[in-house]
Amino acid sequence: MSKYIPGNQKHLTLEDRKYIEKSLNAGCSFKDIARYLCKDPTTISKEIRLHRLSDWYHKGCFNNAHNFCVHRYHCKKVNACGKIILCGVKCTTCPTCNQTCPDFVKERCNRLDKAPYVCNGCPKAINHCTIAHKYRYDAIFADRKYKECLSQSRAGINMTRHELHQKDMVITPLIFQGQSPYQIITNHPELDMSVRTLYSYLDKGILSARNIDLKRQVKFPRKVHKTQIKDRSVFIRRMFSDFQALELDHFAEMDTVHSSQDSKRVILTFFLTREKLFLAFIMNRCTKGAVKLVFNKLEHQLGTYDFLTLFNTILTDRGSEFGDPESLENGINGIMRSSIYYCDPMRSGQKGGIEQAHTMLRMILPKKTSFEYLTQWDLRTIVDHINSTPRESLGGRTPYDVALENYGIDILKALQLRPIPPDEVNLTPKLIRFNH
C-alpha cells in the first residue's frame, strides 16, 4: 500500500463499490477514489478489472450488430468469401464478413485497455459509441461476483482428482504402517500440505485412510502393575525435588514395560530427553538383579566414559526393580557411573518423555501381548523404527539423526542402532513376526 494512504486492510464493501461506480461515472481518477476509501490505487484498479461487466451488442452500435471491423466505414470489398459469383453487395453489410475477410481487424477502444478499463464516464458510451463489445462497472454485480468467488474459494479442496489420487497413494499406505500425519508430512514435503490439513482430509473421508486407522493416543490414568519400593531410606537425597534442584537440560529416563500375565518377562526402557532416543532391553525377570545385569552389559559395550555421557543422571519411578540404586550407580570397576533419582508417588507424568515413547512401543506390542518369544533382535528392530520417526520437538528430525550429531557413530554402533528409510518405518504389530 502507498505510504501516503493509511489503509484499513479490509475487503471492499457494497457501499465502497457504489462509491466507485458513482466516481467512475463522474470521471474521477483511481487516485481520487483510493484516497477517499483509504485504499491503494492498485486495489481500485484490480477491483474494476476483476468485476467489470461485459456488454455485447449494446444499442447504438452503428445499427449493425454483426460487423466489428475497423475498416467497415470505408471498405468497398465485394464477394470476399467467394461463395457467390455475381454478388454485388458490399461485404460490410454481410453477416459473414468478419469470419471470412482476411483483412478483418476487430475494433477496440483504448479506454478498455488502460485506466479506467470500463465505459463508465465516457460521453460516447450511450448513444454514439460504435464499439460492440463494452465493459461497465456495476456495484451490485461486482459485490455479488466478489461474494461468489469468496464462497467458492473456501469450499471443497484446492486440488484436482488426479492430484488427490497421487497424494492418497503416498499417505494411505504410510497411515496403515502406523506412521503419524506429522511423520508423513515431514518425510514428504512434496505433498505440500500442513499437518492440520491432513487431519482434516482424514476426518472428512477424502482419503482412503480414515480416523480409525490413526494410531491410538495414550489414556491416563492407567492401571499400576508395579510393587512399590518398601525401603524408604533409598529415597534420601534422591527425591524428585532433589532432581529438580540440579536444573539439568538433558538426562535419561528409565522404566519397565510388562508382558501379559502368562509371561514374567519384561522390557527395561531408557529415554534420552535431549535426543528423544529410545532404548529397550529384554529381561527374563523384573528384579533388581536383572536391571543390574543390563546396566553392566551397557557399560561393557559402551565403556565407562561413554556410559557416563549417556546415563549420568537417570530419573525413574518407584518400582521395586529399581530398589537398589547403589548397585546401579556403582560400575564394574567400582567407579560411580550414574545417579538415580525417583519421581513422586503416582506421578508418572514427571517422566513424560518415556511414557510417550511407550505409546509408540505399545503400537507395535499391544497390551496383553506375551513377551515369552520376544528376542533382543526383535526389540532392536522396534527401537530402530521408533528412533527413525521424526519429532516435531526436534524440528522434524529423527532421534537417530540428533543422537548421531551429538554422540557420533561409534556410540550408536555400540548400542547397535541403525536408521530406517522414512517410507519403511512401520509402527504396527506387523513389524515383528510373532503375534500372540
Disulfide bonds with the S-S distance in Angstrom:
none
